[in-house]
Amino acid sequence: MARMILLLDLGDWTGGHHGQSPYVVEFDSERLDSPFDVSEGWGHGLGGSRYSLTRFVETEDYSQLKLHAPWAATIIEQGLPTLDIEAISQALLAQYPSHSPNIPANLARYF
C-alpha cells in the first residue's frame, strides 16, 4: 500500500461541489522525501501541498492530524527525535488497517 489516508474530513461534500471539502491528509510511503500530501477540495478546489516530515510537523495540518487522528500523530511523534521516516512509514503501515477512515460507498470512487 503506497498511499494511506490519515485524515479525511468530508464536511457536507457529496462529490460534486468544487472548491469545498474534502480535506485530506495522506501519507505516501513511496515518496519518503516528502510523504505528507494535504489537499482541500478537488477540481477547482483550494489545492494542496506536499511536505517533508520536518516541514509537516510545523503546519496547521499536523495540528489537525493530532486532533482528529491521534494514532498517526503518536507514531510521527515517536519518530521525530531520530527523523527516521522509514520507521514512521512502517509503523503507519502496520496500524493503518485498524485506523483507516470510513469512506461512504457513494464517495469511495473519489478516493
N, C-alpha and C positions, 0 to 999 in steps of 0.2 A: 504494500500500500504506500503510495508516494505522498498523496495529499490527505490530510486529516482536517476536518472542520472542528476547530477547538471551541468556537463560539458562533452561534447563529441566532440572531435576533430578527425575526420576520416582521415584527410590528404588525401593521394591517395589510401587508403586501399580499396580493393574490395572484401574482405572476404577470401583470401587465402594466404596472404603474412605474414608468421610467422616472428616475430621479428620486425615488423613495427607497424604502427598505428593500432588500435585506442588508443587514450589517453582518459581515462575515469575517472571522479571524481564522486563517488556515495556517497549517504547518506543512511545508513541502520537504520531505526527507531526501529528495533528490537534488535539492539546491541548498546545501548546508551553509554556504557563504551568506545567503540572505533567505532563510527559510520561512519567515513570517510574512504572510500575504494578507493584507487588510483591504476590504472593499466595502463600499456602501452604495447601493443602487446599481442597477445594470442598465444596459442600453445607453441612454444619455444621462446616466446617473452621476453621482458625485465622484466617481472614480475610486482609486485606491492607491496603496503604497506597498512596497516590499522592503522588509527590514532585516538587517543582521541581528543577531542576538543582543549585542551591546546597545544598538540603537533602539530596538523594540522595547526593552525594559525601561527606556526613558520616555515612552509615549503614553498618551492618554488611553490608547488601545490596550496597553498592558494593564492599566488600572481597571479597565472594563473586563479584561480577562480574569483578573484577580477577583473581581466582584461576582462574575457570572459563571466562571469555570475554575474554581479554586483548585481542583485536582491538577489541572495543567499548570497553573501558576506555581503550585508547590513543587512540581517536577522542575520547572525552569529555575526557581529559586535555589533548589538543591544543586544545580549545575553551574550557577553563576560564579561561585568562588574560583572555579577552575576554567570556566568558559568552555567546558567540554561539550560541544554541540552534538557530538556523536552519542555520548551518554544520554543527553537530553532526548535526542531523537529516539533512541532505543526504549527509553522509559515511557515516552509518549506513545510509541507504537504498542508497547505492552499493555498500557492502561486504556488505550482508546476504545477497544471493543466494548468495554463496560461503561464508557462515558460518552460515546458518540451521540450527537444531538438527534432528537426525534424530528424527522422531516415529514410533514404531511404528504400523503401519497400524491395529491394533486400538484404538489410542488417539487417532488423528487426529481423529475426530469431536468429541472434547472440546476441541480447540484450534481 
